[in-house]
Amino acid sequence: MDLKHWLGRADDAIQKWAGTFGPYEPHPSLHVDDDTFGAVFDEFTVRLRDNYPFFHPSYAGQMLKPPHPAAVVGHLTAMLINPNNHALDGGPATAAMEREAVARLAEMFGFDTHLGHLTTSGTIANLEALFVARELHPGRGVAYSSEAHYTHGRMCRVLGIEGHPVPADGQGRIDLDALEDVLRTGDVGTVVLTAGTTGLGAVDPIHTALALRDRYGVRIHVDAAYGGFFTLLAGADGPEGLPAEPWRAIARCDSVVVDPHKHGLQPYGCGAVLFRDPEVGRFYLHDSPYTYFTSDELHLGEISLECSRAGASAAALWLTFQLLPPTPAGLGRVLAAGRRAALRWADLIDASDVLELYQRPELDIVGYFPVVEPATLSVVDAASARVLADGMAHPDPVFLSTLKAGRAAFAARHPGVVADADGARILRSVLMKPESEQHVERLHDRVEQLTRSR
């Protein structure tokens, strides 16, 4: 896509539409001449250089990548109108686009019925799911894996309900025996399962955990903010194929959260929450005497906790889905490249004499650490920190991230490393850009060089 061309077309299209309403004079208080703007814009673009190259395959650090050009064009085009998807009269076109895009997400997860909407983030989407859970199970808490995103503990405090962290197994997945021990107390009304932890990309055994819902009468909420789009690889042929069972089981869960601003190629912030039972919309009911007056149809603000939300986010997602739909042959191809890259890097690390795999990647996140002597947590920690810093400072830079692995978690995977500290930082690489597949050998070589140079 020629981004410059299509951004120009975006401005032309909106100006042509705006012209149909007749001429008017912009207010002089808003006037800024081009020379004044140019000087400020030059400073602005210089300041933006203080960023890491999230677009480049040499950046394999945090969960960051640029949006697809189609999403950029869709977002900017709608932003020139600046619709608000709270009420239908605030953005009739983008509200319709939101409903269509959310329906595509529901179809992706296999929901036969659904109620859902976009949010500004996975954090808010999870808050909404736990809010509904609280209303359905008042006085009962929420259980989640110790490896789950920290937002669940925070949102429990916001909602005034008790959070119950559950130990993880040796692969970073929730321990179902420990979970059942918690459920036997009767104190828990909702279980959060994670489809792709943000630390290592671990996938909880959702299909197995579903039996606990029937046994103990709890809700099952799936936090698939990071990993949700990997359901497109469930049962796929080739090395990128994932075991189908946990992903197919999401269709039988009560709610799910996914972030299109991660693997859906969208700009921040674009999250989504979906409920399998549309009747939970009753918990959102509220009165606004000046908002919902243009239509008897359900307004998006009547089924969300957030009020003002950018219609531009819905427009960007809708436009992207027309070109790269959430199907195995659409977005699935993008995710497959990242997963193949992660598996390839894991093989290279397995064959390395200076790097060791922390655990086999499930999705597109690779965790590993330098082979050190003596083999202690404190030395691993120092070596990982040095590789991270040296990689960013090198004339030919490589950008990684680190993950703090606790003493017990490390020992479960690598009992030969002496636990002389509470834990150790390991190196962590997120290969969510499909270009990583063509760059992974170079990434591996650079990290090996940095490790050998100590």
QUIPE-V686139 format. One record per pair of residues at least 4 apart in sequence whose ideal C-beta (glycine too) atoms are under 8 Angstrom apart, sorted by sequence separation. I is the first residue (numbers start at 1). J is the second residue. D is the distance in Angstrom with one decimal. If there is no record, write none. Layout:
# QUIPE-V686139
{{I J D} {I J D}}
This chain:
# QUIPE-V686139
{{2 6 6.4} {3 7 6.1} {4 8 6.6} {5 9 6.4} {6 10 6.4} {7 11 6.9} {8 12 6.4} {9 13 6.1} {10 14 6.6} {11 15 6.1} {12 16 6.2} {13 17 6.5} {14 18 6.1} {15 19 6.3} {16 20 7.6} {19 23 7.9} {26 30 5.8} {32 36 5.6} {33 37 7.0} {34 38 5.9} {35 39 6.9} {36 40 6.8} {37 41 5.7} {38 42 6.4} {39 43 7.0} {40 44 6.2} {41 45 6.3} {42 46 6.5} {43 47 6.4} {44 48 6.6} {45 49 7.5} {55 59 7.4} {67 71 4.1} {68 72 7.3} {69 73 6.3} {70 74 6.2} {71 75 6.0} {72 76 6.2} {73 77 6.0} {74 78 6.4} {75 79 5.9} {76 80 6.8} {78 82 7.8} {86 90 5.5} {88 92 5.4} {91 95 5.2} {92 96 6.7} {93 97 6.5} {94 98 6.3} {95 99 6.7} {96 100 6.5} {97 101 6.1} {98 102 6.1} {99 103 6.3} {100 104 6.8} {101 105 6.8} {102 106 6.4} {103 107 6.3} {104 108 6.4} {105 109 6.7} {107 111 7.3} {120 124 5.5} {121 125 6.9} {122 126 6.1} {123 127 6.5} {124 128 6.5} {125 129 6.7} {126 130 6.2} {127 131 6.1} {128 132 6.7} {129 133 6.4} {130 134 6.3} {131 135 6.7} {132 136 6.4} {133 137 6.2} {134 138 6.6} {144 148 4.2} {148 152 5.3} {150 154 6.3} {151 155 5.7} {152 156 6.5} {153 157 6.9} {154 158 6.5} {155 159 6.1} {168 172 5.3} {169 173 5.2} {174 178 7.8} {175 179 6.5} {176 180 6.3} {177 181 6.8} {178 182 6.9} {179 183 6.3} {180 184 6.4} {181 185 8.0} {197 201 6.2} {205 209 5.9} {206 210 6.7} {209 213 7.6} {210 214 7.6} {211 215 6.2} {212 216 5.7} {213 217 7.4} {224 228 3.2} {230 234 7.6} {232 236 7.8} {236 240 6.1} {237 241 5.8} {243 247 7.8} {244 248 5.2} {245 249 6.3} {246 250 7.7} {249 253 6.9} {259 263 7.7} {260 264 2.9} {266 270 4.2} {281 285 7.7} {288 292 6.1} {295 299 7.3} {298 302 5.7} {300 304 6.0} {309 313 7.1} {310 314 7.8} {311 315 6.2} {312 316 6.2} {313 317 6.5} {314 318 6.0} {315 319 6.2} {316 320 6.3} {317 321 6.2} {318 322 6.9} {319 323 7.1} {320 324 5.8} {321 325 5.2} {326 330 6.4} {327 331 7.0} {328 332 3.7} {329 333 6.7} {331 335 6.4} {332 336 6.0} {333 337 7.0} {334 338 7.3} {335 339 6.2} {336 340 6.2} {337 341 6.4} {338 342 6.5} {339 343 6.4} {340 344 6.1} {341 345 6.4} {342 346 6.4} {343 347 6.7} {344 348 6.6} {345 349 6.3} {346 350 6.4} {347 351 6.6} {348 352 6.4} {352 356 7.6} {361 365 5.9} {371 375 7.8} {372 376 7.6} {375 379 7.2} {376 380 6.9} {377 381 6.1} {378 382 6.6} {379 383 6.2} {380 384 6.2} {381 385 6.5} {382 386 6.3} {383 387 6.5} {384 388 6.4} {385 389 6.4} {386 390 5.9} {387 391 6.0} {388 392 7.0} {389 393 6.2} {390 394 6.1} {393 397 7.3} {394 398 7.1} {405 409 5.1} {406 410 6.7} {407 411 6.2} {408 412 6.4} {409 413 7.0} {410 414 5.9} {411 415 5.6} {432 436 7.7} {435 439 6.0} {436 440 5.7} {439 443 5.8} {440 444 6.3} {441 445 6.4} {442 446 6.3} {443 447 6.4} {444 448 6.3} {445 449 6.4} {446 450 6.4} {447 451 6.2} {448 452 6.2} {449 453 6.3} {1 6 6.3} {26 31 7.1} {32 37 5.1} {53 58 6.7} {54 59 5.4} {59 64 7.3} {67 72 5.6} {78 83 6.3} {85 90 6.7} {90 95 7.9} {106 111 4.2} {119 124 4.3} {156 161 5.1} {168 173 6.1} {169 174 7.5} {174 179 5.9} {182 187 7.5} {183 188 5.6} {196 201 5.2} {197 202 4.6} {204 209 6.7} {213 218 5.5} {236 241 3.8} {242 247 6.6} {259 264 7.2} {260 265 7.5} {261 266 4.5} {275 280 4.8} {298 303 6.7} {304 309 7.2} {321 326 6.4} {325 330 4.0} {326 331 5.2} {327 332 6.3} {328 333 7.8} {361 366 5.1} {374 379 6.0} {375 380 7.6} {392 397 5.6} {405 410 4.7} {431 436 4.0} {53 59 5.1} {84 90 3.7} {85 91 4.9} {119 125 4.4} {156 162 6.6} {157 163 7.4} {168 174 6.1} {169 175 4.9} {182 188 5.8} {196 202 7.4} {212 218 6.8} {213 219 7.2} {235 241 6.3} {236 242 7.0} {250 256 5.6} {258 264 7.6} {260 266 4.3} {261 267 6.4} {264 270 7.0} {275 281 8.0} {301 307 6.2} {324 330 4.8} {325 331 6.9} {349 355 4.8} {361 367 7.5} {373 379 7.7} {391 397 6.2} {392 398 7.8} {411 417 7.5} {431 437 8.0} {52 59 5.7} {83 90 6.0} {84 91 5.6} {88 95 5.4} {156 163 3.6} {168 175 6.1} {196 203 6.0} {213 220 5.1} {224 231 7.6} {233 240 5.5} {234 241 7.9} {235 242 7.4} {261 268 4.9} {292 299 4.8} {324 331 5.3} {349 356 6.9} {350 357 5.9} {372 379 4.4} {391 398 4.3} {392 399 5.9} {410 417 6.3} {417 424 7.9} {436 443 7.4} {67 75 7.6} {83 91 2.9} {106 114 3.9} {144 152 4.5} {166 174 5.6} {167 175 4.9} {183 191 7.5} {194 202 7.2} {195 203 5.4} {233 241 6.0} {234 242 5.3} {235 243 7.8} {261 269 5.8} {291 299 7.4} {349 357 4.7} {359 367 6.2} {372 380 5.6} {391 399 6.6} {411 419 5.7} {52 61 6.9} {85 94 5.6} {119 128 6.9} {133 142 6.7} {144 153 7.6} {166 175 6.3} {194 203 7.4} {195 204 6.9} {233 242 4.7} {234 243 7.4} {235 244 3.7} {261 270 4.3} {292 301 7.2} {300 309 7.5} {357 366 7.7} {358 367 3.7} {391 400 5.7} {410 419 7.0} {431 440 7.0} {54 64 4.3} {55 65 6.9} {83 93 7.0} {85 95 5.2} {106 116 6.3} {142 152 6.7} {153 163 4.8} {194 204 5.1} {210 220 6.4} {234 244 4.4} {260 270 4.6} {261 271 6.9} {291 301 6.5} {292 302 6.6} {324 334 7.0} {357 367 7.4} {358 368 5.6} {370 380 6.9} {54 65 5.7} {55 66 4.8} {83 94 4.6} {103 114 7.4} {105 116 7.1} {152 163 6.5} {167 178 4.8} {193 204 4.2} {195 206 6.7} {209 220 6.7} {259 270 7.1} {260 271 7.3} {346 357 5.7} {357 368 5.2} {358 369 6.1} {369 380 5.1} {372 383 5.1} {52 64 7.8} {54 66 6.2} {83 95 7.9} {102 114 7.6} {130 142 6.1} {153 165 7.1} {166 178 5.1} {179 191 6.8} {230 242 6.2} {259 271 4.8} {260 272 6.4} {356 368 6.3} {388 400 5.4} {407 419 4.8} {85 98 5.6} {166 179 4.9} {193 206 5.1} {234 247 3.7} {235 248 8.0} {258 271 7.4} {259 272 7.4} {288 301 7.5} {355 368 5.3} {356 369 5.8} {370 383 4.1} {387 400 7.1} {388 401 7.3} {410 423 6.5} {102 116 4.7} {142 156 5.5} {206 220 7.6} {234 248 6.3} {257 271 6.7} {258 272 5.3} {346 360 5.9} {355 369 7.3} {356 370 7.7} {369 383 7.2} {370 384 6.4} {388 402 5.6} {407 421 7.1} {409 423 7.6} {410 424 6.2} {429 443 7.2} {102 117 6.1} {141 156 7.2} {257 272 6.9} {346 361 5.5} {355 370 6.3} {356 371 5.4} {369 384 5.6} {407 422 5.4} {78 94 5.8} {102 118 6.7} {166 182 5.9} {193 209 5.8} {206 222 6.4} {231 247 4.2} {257 273 5.2} {258 274 7.8} {286 302 7.5} {345 361 8.0} {354 370 6.4} {355 371 6.5} {406 422 6.8} {407 423 5.3} {101 118 7.4} {148 165 8.0} {230 247 7.2} {256 273 7.6} {257 274 7.8} {281 298 7.7} {285 302 7.2} {349 366 7.4} {354 371 5.4} {370 387 6.3} {385 402 6.9} {406 423 4.4} {164 182 5.2} {191 209 6.7} {255 273 6.7} {256 274 5.3} {284 302 6.1} {343 361 6.7} {353 371 6.9} {384 402 5.6} {405 423 5.5} {98 117 6.6} {142 161 6.1} {144 163 6.9} {146 165 4.7} {174 193 6.5} {231 250 6.7} {255 274 6.5} {284 303 5.1} {342 361 4.3} {349 368 5.1} {352 371 7.9} {404 423 5.5} {405 424 5.9} {98 118 5.6} {141 161 5.4} {142 162 7.5} {143 163 7.9} {144 164 7.4} {145 165 7.4} {146 166 6.5} {174 194 7.4} {255 275 4.8} {284 304 6.7} {346 366 6.0} {404 424 7.5} {405 425 7.5} {427 447 7.3} {140 161 7.6} {141 162 3.6} {142 163 5.6} {143 164 4.2} {144 165 6.5} {145 166 5.5} {146 167 5.7} {147 168 4.4} {191 212 6.9} {254 275 6.9} {255 276 6.8} {281 302 7.4} {284 305 7.2} {342 363 7.0} {345 366 5.1} {404 425 5.5} {405 426 5.4} {130 152 7.3} {141 163 6.4} {142 164 6.7} {143 165 7.9} {144 166 6.7} {145 167 7.9} {146 168 5.2} {191 213 7.4} {254 276 5.7} {281 303 4.8} {339 361 7.9} {342 364 4.6} {403 425 6.8} {126 149 7.6} {141 164 5.4} {143 166 5.5} {145 168 5.3} {164 187 7.1} {253 276 7.0} {254 277 7.1} {341 364 6.9} {342 365 6.8} {402 425 4.2} {403 426 5.4} {127 151 7.8} {164 188 5.8} {203 227 6.5} {339 363 6.3} {342 366 5.2} {402 426 6.6} {403 427 8.0} {126 151 5.5} {130 155 5.2} {134 159 5.4} {147 172 4.8} {162 187 6.9} {172 197 5.9} {201 226 7.3} {251 276 7.9} {338 363 7.9} {339 364 5.2} {402 427 6.1} {403 428 4.3} {126 152 6.6} {130 156 7.0} {147 173 7.5} {148 174 7.8} {201 227 6.5} {224 250 7.0} {338 364 3.8} {401 427 7.6} {402 428 6.0} {122 149 7.7} {134 161 5.4} {147 174 7.5} {172 199 6.9} {191 218 5.3} {193 220 6.3} {195 222 5.6} {198 225 7.8} {400 427 5.3} {401 428 4.8} {123 151 4.9} {127 155 4.8} {131 159 6.2} {145 173 7.2} {172 200 5.0} {188 216 7.6} {190 218 6.0} {191 219 7.2} {193 221 7.3} {194 222 7.5} {195 223 7.1} {196 224 6.4} {198 226 5.3} {222 250 5.3} {228 256 6.9} {400 428 6.9} {401 429 7.3} {122 151 7.3} {126 155 5.9} {130 159 5.9} {145 174 3.8} {173 202 5.1} {176 205 6.5} {183 212 6.0} {189 218 5.8} {190 219 4.4} {191 220 5.5} {192 221 5.1} {193 222 5.3} {194 223 4.9} {195 224 3.9} {196 225 7.9} {197 226 7.4} {228 257 7.5} {229 258 6.8} {335 364 7.3} {400 429 5.7} {401 430 7.2} {144 174 7.7} {145 175 7.9} {172 202 3.6} {173 203 6.8} {174 204 4.7} {179 209 7.1} {186 216 7.9} {188 218 6.1} {189 219 6.5} {190 220 7.7} {191 221 7.2} {192 222 7.7} {193 223 7.2} {194 224 7.7} {196 226 4.3} {197 227 8.0} {228 258 3.3} {377 407 6.8} {127 158 6.8} {130 161 7.5} {171 202 6.0} {173 204 5.1} {174 205 7.5} {190 221 5.9} {192 223 5.7} {196 227 1.9} {222 253 5.0} {228 259 7.3} {123 155 7.6} {127 159 7.6} {173 205 6.2} {176 208 6.2} {180 212 6.3} {183 215 7.7} {184 216 7.7} {195 227 4.5} {196 228 7.2} {221 253 6.9} {224 256 5.5} {225 257 5.2} {85 118 7.4} {176 209 6.1} {179 212 6.8} {183 216 4.4} {194 227 7.7} {195 228 6.1} {220 253 4.4} {221 254 6.1} {222 255 7.1} {224 257 6.2} {225 258 6.2} {226 259 6.8} {229 262 7.8} {230 263 7.4} {377 410 6.3} {168 202 7.6} {196 230 6.4} {220 254 5.5} {221 255 4.7} {222 256 4.4} {223 257 5.4} {224 258 5.0} {225 259 4.4} {229 263 4.0} {174 209 7.3} {183 218 6.5} {195 230 7.4} {219 254 4.5} {221 256 7.3} {222 257 7.2} {228 263 7.4} {229 264 6.2} {143 179 6.2} {176 212 7.3} {180 216 8.0} {195 231 7.6} {219 255 7.4} {221 257 7.7} {226 262 5.7} {227 263 7.9} {367 403 6.1} {225 262 7.0} {226 263 7.6} {380 417 6.5} {388 425 8.0} {207 245 4.1} {367 405 7.9} {143 182 5.2} {203 242 8.0} {206 245 7.9} {207 246 5.2} {210 249 5.7} {388 427 6.7} {143 183 7.1} {152 192 5.5} {206 246 4.3} {377 417 6.2} {381 421 6.7} {384 424 7.0} {385 425 5.9} {387 427 6.2} {205 246 6.0} {206 247 7.8} {207 248 7.2} {375 416 6.2} {376 417 6.6} {377 418 7.0} {384 425 4.5} {204 246 7.1} {207 249 3.9} {210 252 5.9} {375 417 5.0} {376 418 4.4} {377 419 5.6} {378 420 5.3} {381 423 7.7} {384 426 5.6} {203 246 5.5} {206 249 4.3} {210 253 7.3} {270 313 4.6} {375 418 6.3} {376 419 7.8} {377 420 5.7} {378 421 4.7} {381 424 4.0} {384 427 5.2} {148 192 6.0} {206 250 6.3} {269 313 7.3} {374 418 7.0} {376 420 4.6} {377 421 4.3} {380 424 4.4} {381 425 4.9} {143 188 4.7} {149 194 7.2} {376 421 7.5} {377 422 7.9} {380 425 7.7} {398 443 6.3} {140 186 7.8} {141 187 5.4} {142 188 6.8} {148 194 5.0} {225 271 6.7} {267 313 7.8} {270 316 7.2} {377 423 6.5} {378 424 7.1} {380 426 7.1} {140 187 6.3} {141 188 5.2} {142 189 7.3} {143 190 7.3} {144 191 7.4} {145 192 7.6} {147 194 7.2} {206 253 6.8} {266 313 7.1} {270 317 6.1} {358 405 6.9} {377 424 4.1} {400 447 7.3} {140 188 6.0} {141 189 6.8} {142 190 4.7} {143 191 5.0} {144 192 3.9} {145 193 7.7} {149 197 7.4} {398 446 4.4} {140 189 3.1} {141 190 7.8} {142 191 7.6} {143 192 7.0} {145 194 6.1} {148 197 6.8} {149 198 5.6} {267 316 6.6} {398 447 6.5} {139 189 7.9} {140 190 7.4} {142 192 6.2} {144 194 7.7} {147 197 5.0} {266 316 5.8} {396 446 7.1} {195 246 6.8} {266 317 5.7} {137 189 2.7} {145 197 7.6} {147 199 6.2} {195 247 7.2} {398 450 7.3} {136 189 7.2} {137 190 6.2} {147 200 7.6} {264 317 6.7} {266 320 6.8} {359 413 5.6} {134 189 7.9} {147 202 6.3} {195 250 6.9} {265 320 5.6} {358 413 6.3} {369 424 7.3} {391 446 7.1} {133 189 6.5} {134 190 8.0} {264 320 7.1} {358 414 7.6} {391 447 7.2} {394 450 7.3} {133 190 3.9} {260 317 5.4} {369 426 4.3} {370 427 7.7} {356 414 7.4} {368 426 6.5} {369 427 6.0} {145 204 6.4} {265 324 6.7} {367 426 5.3} {368 427 5.4} {391 450 5.4} {130 190 6.9} {193 253 7.5} {367 427 7.2} {387 447 6.7} {390 450 5.2} {367 428 5.2} {368 429 7.8} {130 192 7.9} {264 326 7.4} {366 428 7.3} {6 69 7.2} {10 73 5.7} {14 77 6.4} {365 428 6.6} {366 429 4.7} {387 450 4.9} {390 453 7.2} {13 77 6.7} {365 429 7.2} {387 451 5.8} {7 72 7.7} {365 430 5.3} {366 431 6.7} {3 69 4.9} {7 73 6.4} {10 76 5.6} {14 80 4.3} {126 192 7.9} {265 331 7.4} {364 430 6.7} {365 431 7.4} {6 73 4.7} {10 77 4.0} {14 81 6.4} {264 331 7.0} {364 431 4.7} {1 69 4.2} {263 331 7.2} {358 426 5.1} {364 432 5.6} {383 451 7.4} {386 454 6.4} {1 70 6.8} {3 72 6.6} {7 76 6.3} {11 80 6.9} {265 334 7.2} {3 73 7.3} {10 80 7.0} {152 223 7.3} {263 334 7.4} {383 454 6.5} {1 73 7.7} {263 335 5.9} {364 436 7.9} {149 223 6.3} {148 223 6.5} {149 225 7.1} {144 223 8.0} {371 451 7.9} {137 218 7.6} {370 451 4.7} {137 219 6.8} {136 219 6.5} {345 429 7.1} {370 454 7.6} {133 219 5.2} {345 431 7.1} {133 221 6.3} {342 431 5.0} {341 431 4.4} {130 221 7.2} {129 221 4.9} {236 328 6.3} {348 440 7.4} {352 444 7.7} {355 447 6.7} {338 431 4.9} {344 437 7.5} {348 441 7.1} {355 448 6.4} {232 326 6.6} {338 432 5.3} {354 448 5.6} {126 221 7.9} {232 327 6.7} {233 328 7.3} {240 335 7.7} {338 433 6.9} {341 436 4.1} {345 440 4.9} {349 444 7.2} {232 328 5.1} {236 332 7.2} {240 336 4.0} {338 434 6.0} {341 437 4.3} {344 440 5.2} {348 444 4.5} {352 448 6.2} {355 451 6.2} {126 223 6.0} {229 326 6.7} {240 337 8.0} {242 339 7.8} {337 434 3.6} {340 437 5.6} {344 441 7.8} {354 451 4.5} {232 330 7.9} {238 336 7.4} {337 435 7.9} {338 436 6.0} {341 439 7.8} {345 443 7.0} {354 452 5.7} {126 225 7.2} {232 331 6.0} {233 332 6.1} {240 339 4.4} {337 436 7.2} {338 437 7.2} {341 440 4.6} {345 444 5.8} {125 225 7.0} {232 332 3.6} {236 336 7.2} {239 339 7.8} {240 340 5.2} {334 434 5.1} {337 437 4.4} {122 223 7.4} {239 340 5.8} {333 434 7.9} {229 331 5.9} {233 335 6.0} {238 340 7.9} {122 225 3.3} {232 335 6.1} {233 336 6.1} {240 343 7.7} {122 226 7.8} {239 343 5.6} {230 335 5.8} {229 335 5.8} {233 339 6.5} {230 339 7.5} {109 228 7.5} {108 228 8.0} {242 362 7.8} {108 229 7.6} {133 254 7.9} {109 231 6.4} {133 255 7.7} {108 231 6.2} {132 255 7.0} {108 232 7.0} {129 255 4.5} {129 257 6.0} {126 257 5.3} {125 257 4.1} {125 258 7.9} {230 363 5.5} {125 259 7.6} {63 198 6.9} {122 257 5.6} {122 258 7.7} {227 363 5.6} {122 259 4.5} {226 363 7.9} {110 248 6.7} {121 259 7.3} {112 251 7.7} {110 250 6.8} {111 251 6.0} {121 261 7.8} {109 250 5.0} {110 251 3.2} {109 251 5.9} {118 260 7.8} {132 275 6.7} {129 273 5.5} {136 280 7.5} {128 273 4.9} {125 271 4.3} {129 275 7.6} {109 256 5.7} {121 268 7.8} {124 271 6.3} {125 272 6.1} {126 273 7.6} {121 269 4.8} {123 271 7.6} {125 273 3.9} {132 280 4.9} {135 283 4.6} {109 258 7.9} {120 269 4.2} {122 271 4.5} {119 269 7.8} {120 270 7.7} {121 271 4.7} {120 271 6.5} {132 283 5.5} {118 270 6.1} {119 271 4.2} {131 283 7.3} {105 258 6.3} {118 271 6.8} {119 272 6.4} {118 272 5.2} {119 273 6.0} {105 260 7.9} {117 272 7.1} {116 272 6.3} {117 273 6.9} {116 273 5.8} {116 274 3.5} {200 358 7.5} {115 274 7.3} {116 275 6.4} {200 359 6.5} {203 362 5.4} {114 274 5.1} {115 275 4.8} {201 361 6.1} {202 362 5.8} {203 363 7.3} {114 275 6.6} {200 361 7.6} {201 362 5.1} {114 276 6.3} {115 277 7.4} {200 362 7.6} {201 363 3.7} {63 226 6.7} {111 274 6.3} {113 276 6.5} {115 278 4.0} {201 364 6.6} {112 276 8.0} {113 277 7.2} {114 278 6.8} {115 279 8.0} {201 365 3.8} {109 274 6.9} {111 276 5.5} {113 278 5.8} {115 280 6.3} {200 365 5.7} {115 281 5.2} {196 362 7.7} {199 365 7.7} {105 272 5.7} {196 363 5.4} {200 367 5.3} {106 274 5.4} {199 367 7.8} {105 274 6.3} {263 432 6.4} {102 272 6.3} {262 432 7.1} {102 274 6.9} {131 305 6.6} {128 304 7.1} {128 305 5.3} {127 305 6.9} {124 305 7.2} {124 306 6.3} {117 300 5.4} {119 304 7.2} {117 303 6.0} {120 306 6.6} {117 304 5.0} {119 306 6.3} {172 359 7.1} {115 303 6.1} {171 359 6.1} {120 309 6.7} {119 309 7.4} {120 310 7.9} {118 309 6.7} {171 362 7.9} {75 267 5.8} {120 313 7.9} {67 261 7.7} {71 265 5.6} {70 265 7.8} {71 266 5.1} {72 267 7.0} {118 313 5.8} {71 267 6.1} {118 314 5.8} {68 265 3.9} {67 265 5.7} {68 266 7.8} {63 262 5.9} {67 266 5.5} {118 317 7.1} {67 267 4.3} {99 300 7.9} {98 300 6.4} {200 403 7.1} {87 291 4.9} {88 292 7.7} {89 293 7.4} {95 299 7.7} {199 403 5.4} {86 291 7.1} {87 292 5.7} {89 294 4.0} {95 300 5.7} {88 294 5.6} {89 295 7.6} {87 294 7.3} {88 295 4.9} {88 297 6.5} {88 299 5.2} {87 299 4.9} {88 300 7.8} {86 299 7.2} {87 300 7.7} {98 311 7.5} {101 314 6.2} {86 300 6.5} {87 301 5.5} {97 311 7.9} {85 300 5.2} {86 301 3.8} {85 301 7.9} {95 311 7.0} {98 314 3.6} {101 317 4.6} {94 311 3.1} {97 314 4.8} {101 318 4.8} {104 321 5.5} {86 304 7.9} {93 311 7.7} {94 312 7.2} {97 315 5.6} {100 318 6.1} {108 326 4.4} {95 314 7.3} {98 317 7.8} {107 326 7.8} {108 327 7.7} {86 306 7.9} {91 311 3.7} {94 314 4.7} {97 317 7.6} {98 318 7.5} {101 321 5.7} {86 307 5.2} {90 311 7.4} {94 315 5.1} {97 318 3.7} {104 325 6.7} {105 326 6.5} {86 308 5.5} {93 315 7.8} {104 326 5.4} {86 309 6.2} {91 314 7.9} {84 308 5.2} {85 309 4.8} {94 318 7.9} {84 309 6.8} {85 310 7.2} {84 310 7.4} {85 311 4.5} {83 310 7.8} {84 311 6.2} {82 310 8.0} {83 311 3.2} {85 313 8.0} {200 428 7.6} {82 311 7.7} {83 312 7.2} {85 314 5.8} {199 428 7.5} {81 311 7.7} {82 312 7.3} {79 310 7.4} {83 315 7.9} {78 311 5.7} {79 312 4.2} {78 312 4.1} {76 312 7.6} {78 314 7.8} {75 312 4.7} {78 315 3.5} {172 409 7.5} {74 312 7.6} {75 313 7.0} {77 315 6.8} {78 316 7.3} {75 315 6.6} {74 315 4.8} {75 316 3.9} {168 409 7.4} {74 316 3.9} {170 412 4.1} {74 317 7.7} {170 413 6.2} {72 316 7.5} {74 318 7.0} {71 316 4.2} {74 319 3.4} {70 316 7.8} {71 317 7.2} {73 319 7.0} {74 320 6.7} {71 319 6.9} {67 316 7.3} {70 319 5.4} {71 320 4.8} {70 320 5.0} {68 320 5.7} {70 323 5.3} {70 324 7.5} {68 324 7.0} {60 398 7.3} {61 399 4.6} {58 397 6.4} {60 399 6.5} {61 400 5.4} {62 401 5.4} {52 392 7.9} {58 398 5.3} {59 399 4.3} {60 400 6.1} {61 401 4.1} {58 399 6.4} {53 399 7.2} {52 399 5.4} {64 430 8.0} {61 428 7.9} {63 430 5.3} {65 432 5.7} {61 429 7.3} {62 430 6.5} {65 433 4.9} {60 429 4.0} {61 430 6.8} {63 432 6.3} {60 430 6.2} {60 431 6.0} {59 433 8.0} {57 433 6.0} {60 436 6.7} {55 433 7.8} {57 435 4.5} {57 436 5.2} {57 438 7.2} {58 439 7.1} {57 439 3.5} {60 443 5.9} {58 442 7.9} {57 442 8.0} {58 443 7.1} {57 443 7.3} {58 446 7.8}}
